[in-house]
Amino acid sequence: MSSYLLIDIGAGTMDILFWDDASGLHYKAVARSPVPHLAERINKCSGDILITGMEMGGGDITRVLKEKAQAHRVVISEEASATLHHDRKRIAAWGVEVVKEKEAQELLSNSQFTRFVTTDVDRTRLENIVKGLGVPFEFDVVGICAQDHGVPPQGVSHLDYRHQLFTAVLDKDPHAYALLYEKDAVARTMNRLNSIAGSAQNLPAKEVFVMDSGMAAIQGASLDYLAMGRECVAVLDVATSHTVGATVVNGEIAGFFEYHTSEINSARVDRLLKDLADGKLSHQQILDEGGHGAYLRRAVGFDNVEAIIATGPKRGLLTESRLPITYGAPMGDNMMTGTLGLLSAIRTRKGLKQLPIL
């Protein structure tokens, strides 16, 4: 029997699911994402700032540090600087000093700095949340998902590189769970997931797995009760920062697209879903439109799609859709899409029976 802690780290929320095999019970929480949580703490401080740690989601943190650097000294260690950008010259142009790890450690004793640590996995905060659910902070398995663009080689865009990483895996095994990694098996160029896997080793767990959040969302949404007994479904996860749409046939990904949520509306999603199902989308086309990219393995034909299931905190953007979109609730909760996807992917990887999700 096993106890699982599943964590989906998004731009707006951190969704947490505790599952216990022995009792069959589960507990869940939706907390503020580590990114805005840390950004607010930094914004409230005054004076010079020292940042150490590792790569985590950027967004609000980047914005706040750029603003702080206009009036104060902001120093960040090389490893933590990947949170802001992988181009250190660009970071320096913002007025933020990037220093080697040794120098950053030496500055820790300098009282002029207020120190912050960049990490997507804050053990103290997680422990407080989990204990607040009334369960022990000790697990057999921990699974964490987040979005990782990877660190591309020179001359390759991060969006093309992310596409290449996905394609290499899905062409061989077209299941979302194929992009689940044990903590020591993450590609070295997937910097954020490696940082998460490293941080998660400080958690009291026997096993640690990490996964891209887009793939976890596809896996979780396709397990919604609305998909039960259906051969071909389309799923949408409209998250705070990114939106992913996919066609799934008997559990296999036929194709998917990714966009920034700020760039979509009902009309665009309607077109994207139809074109994806009919095999009319290409990766380059989506990039040219300002999207993240697309993957197409096979055309299923839009007329063959038996259900369109939407999840995610911003799925309200789809209210004007002309398509028969239904609102999913994997494990009875729209916000548990990614965590359920993680749980399902881990159990599949371990050869365990899938759970009855109603």
HUPE-V61037 format. One record per backbone hydrogen bond with DSSP energy under -0.5 kcal/mol. CO is the residue of the C=O (numbers start at 1). NH is the residue of the N-H. If there is no record, write none. Layout:
BEGIN
<<CO | NH> <CO | NH>>
END
This chain:
BEGIN
<<2 | 21> <3 | 140> <3 | 141> <4 | 6> <4 | 19> <5 | 143> <6 | 17> <7 | 9> <7 | 145> <8 | 10> <8 | 15> <12 | 33> <13 | 10> <13 | 15> <14 | 31> <15 | 8> <16 | 29> <17 | 6> <17 | 19> <18 | 27> <19 | 4> <19 | 21> <20 | 24> <25 | 20> <27 | 18> <29 | 16> <29 | 31> <31 | 14> <33 | 37> <34 | 38> <35 | 39> <36 | 40> <37 | 41> <38 | 42> <39 | 43> <40 | 44> <41 | 45> <42 | 45> <48 | 114> <49 | 75> <50 | 116> <51 | 77> <52 | 118> <58 | 61> <59 | 63> <60 | 64> <61 | 65> <62 | 66> <63 | 67> <64 | 68> <65 | 69> <67 | 70> <68 | 71> <68 | 72> <72 | 74> <73 | 49> <73 | 75> <74 | 97> <75 | 51> <76 | 99> <77 | 81> <78 | 82> <79 | 82> <80 | 83> <81 | 84> <81 | 85> <86 | 88> <87 | 91> <88 | 92> <89 | 93> <90 | 94> <91 | 94> <91 | 96> <92 | 95> <95 | 74> <97 | 76> <97 | 99> <99 | 78> <100 | 104> <101 | 105> <102 | 106> <103 | 107> <104 | 108> <105 | 108> <106 | 109> <107 | 110> <109 | 111> <110 | 113> <112 | 48> <113 | 115> <114 | 50> <116 | 52> <117 | 119> <118 | 54> <120 | 122> <121 | 123> <122 | 126> <123 | 127> <124 | 128> <125 | 129> <126 | 130> <127 | 131> <128 | 132> <129 | 133> <130 | 133> <130 | 135> <131 | 134> <136 | 138> <139 | 206> <140 | 207> <141 | 5> <142 | 209> <143 | 7> <144 | 211> <145 | 9> <146 | 213> <150 | 152> <153 | 156> <157 | 161> <158 | 162> <159 | 163> <160 | 164> <161 | 165> <162 | 166> <163 | 167> <164 | 168> <165 | 169> <166 | 170> <167 | 171> <169 | 172> <169 | 173> <173 | 175> <174 | 253> <175 | 178> <176 | 179> <177 | 180> <179 | 212> <181 | 210> <182 | 185> <187 | 190> <189 | 151> <189 | 191> <190 | 194> <191 | 195> <192 | 196> <193 | 197> <194 | 198> <195 | 199> <196 | 200> <197 | 201> <198 | 201> <199 | 202> <200 | 203> <203 | 205> <204 | 139> <207 | 142> <208 | 183> <209 | 144> <210 | 181> <211 | 146> <212 | 216> <213 | 217> <214 | 218> <215 | 219> <216 | 220> <217 | 221> <218 | 222> <220 | 223> <221 | 224> <224 | 227> <225 | 228> <227 | 230> <231 | 250> <232 | 306> <232 | 307> <233 | 248> <234 | 309> <235 | 246> <236 | 238> <236 | 311> <237 | 239> <237 | 244> <238 | 314> <241 | 261> <242 | 239> <243 | 259> <244 | 237> <245 | 257> <246 | 235> <247 | 254> <247 | 255> <248 | 233> <248 | 250> <249 | 252> <252 | 249> <252 | 254> <254 | 297> <254 | 298> <255 | 247> <256 | 295> <257 | 245> <258 | 292> <258 | 293> <259 | 243> <260 | 263> <261 | 264> <265 | 269> <266 | 270> <267 | 271> <268 | 272> <269 | 273> <270 | 274> <271 | 275> <272 | 276> <273 | 277> <274 | 278> <275 | 280> <275 | 281> <276 | 279> <277 | 300> <277 | 301> <282 | 286> <283 | 287> <284 | 288> <285 | 289> <286 | 291> <287 | 290> <293 | 258> <295 | 256> <301 | 304> <302 | 305> <304 | 306> <307 | 234> <307 | 309> <308 | 310> <308 | 326> <309 | 236> <310 | 328> <311 | 238> <312 | 315> <314 | 317> <315 | 318> <316 | 319> <317 | 266> <318 | 321> <323 | 325> <324 | 308> <326 | 310> <326 | 328> <329 | 332> <330 | 333> <333 | 336> <334 | 312> <334 | 337> <336 | 340> <337 | 341> <338 | 342> <339 | 343> <340 | 344> <341 | 345> <342 | 346> <343 | 347> <344 | 348> <345 | 349> <346 | 350> <347 | 352> <348 | 351> <355 | 357> <356 | 358>>
END
